[in-house]
């Protein structure tokens, strides 16, 4: 890839990037790092998985599920209020109603 870039443009690339599916061996990875100034190729997904990232991803998954449930329960497909303040009002009311339902379920359970 780097050699092809040199042939086409007459100079080496300033950087190389790839997605996580491309994972060269360690020796090839180091060889690529010597050829270009900026190398943005993740070695493996485990290199980026730490406890904080795992917690953030779990939090995001929980938020997405909650939002999906709210959209179905409170008909958030369309906002009937006008403007940004109206949109914020509709979201706030939906979250407030959701919290009331959660509290009611805790009291009855």
Helices and strands as residue ranges (DSSP letters): H 2-9, E 15-17, H 26-35, E 38-40, G 45-47, H 51-73, H 83-108
